[in-house]
Amino acid sequence: MTPRNAFLSQRLPLAVFFSAAVLLAGCSRAQPAAQAQRFAPAPVHVARVIETDIPNQLPAIGTVQAISTINVKSQVAGELQQVYFHQGQYVRRGQKLLQIDPRPFQAALNQAQATLARDQANARQAAVDAARYAQLYQSGIVSQQQNQQQQSNLAALQASVRADRAAIENARIQLGYTMVASPIGGLTGALLIQPGNLIKANDVPIVTITQMSPIYVAFSVPEQSLAEIRAEMARHPLAVEAVIGNSGPSARGRLSFINNAVNTNTGTIGLMATFPNTHERLWPGQYVNVNLVLATLRHAIAVPSQAVQLGQQGKYAYTVTPQQTAQLHQVEIGPDYHGLTVVLRGLKPGETVVTDGQMRLLPGAKVQVLPSGGGAAASAPGAARAGL
């Protein structure tokens, strides 16, 4: 063995000894910290498992549709003289909207009336002549041909009088079209033609009026729900809730229409609900979240929706035991309603369920319940809404 190898063989055990000592010292310092982290109570928020009535809802995406939308057009040609409303104004049925220059139509009416007066005078004279010629024919003074000619002249003038009356009626109708009234009550849109412009009969719309109340919401549901919907609808009117956005204001209406055929491309059936829309929360063309209430689940077990988590084994929830430890429950859930989730299996009323802080928990871990405005009171608003 060389002197260098001998030196290394003497140093190697000493180096291994010091390395082991350093590792043991590090482990001894890390173990208490890990144990302290493992057994430190995890802070959580909790709520009570409640028993309440929950509506069984069928969710869908709906589109708001106006019951009636009218494109106001002119039925006569002429100059648009005056507009009697402002854009975006609500108008009543029969309210005056537009005035088209009435002078040409008034002149046509006057002319038709004058023509009627002339033909009536000629008809009266023809009636006198026809009566006289009839007497002369009976006396043999005039021929049968002369008598028939007078009778034909009278019939022609009487027909002219009837035509004149029809012309007067048509002239009155055309004159009436120069004043445009609202056919429905609703909200006016943009004014597309300004006063002073010449407009054609039955051309482009001048303004669009949309009926805002009541209003429709159209939506579709899977065809598998059709039988249940029809059965429930036969027993009582079905309530429909429309929510604007994820957490916006809601409106309540009634299911009013079921389409007569299933869409074979999507496997859905079209439905339509009618909403009073007295507060105008719903706007035509708007997308809304729709909940069709089929029935009410009586005495359902419910928890705040955030208490239910998804794991490898499915849905689960943590409860807090009287010993302030976490207990894991595999749960089977039902429908959601206003922040509450129905639990079909796995929890009992009165248990304390964890609503926040589940990521720090393991079965049997110590917990520290944090004070909050939630707890049992957090479930009360949901329970009140569920009892609709």
Secondary structure, 3 states (H helix, E strand, C coil): CCHHHHHHHHHHHHHHHHHHHHHHHHHHHHHHHHHHHHHCCEEEEEEECEEEEEEEEEEEEEEEEECCEEEECCCCCEEEEEECCCCCCEECCCCEEEEECCHHHHHHHHHHHHHHHHHHHHHHHHHHHHHHHHHHHHHCCCCHHHHHHHHHHHHHHHHHHHHHHHHHHHHHHHHHCCEEECCCCEEECCCCCCCCCEECCCCCCCEEEECCCCEEEEEEEEHHHHHHHHHHHHHCCCEEEEECCCCCCEEEEEEEEEEEEEECCCCEEEEEEEECCCCCCCCCCCEEEEEEEEEEEEEEEEEEHHHCEEECCEEEEEEECCCCEEEEEECEEEEEECCEEEEEECCCCCCEEEEECHHHCCCCCEEEECCCCCCHHHHHHHHHHHCC
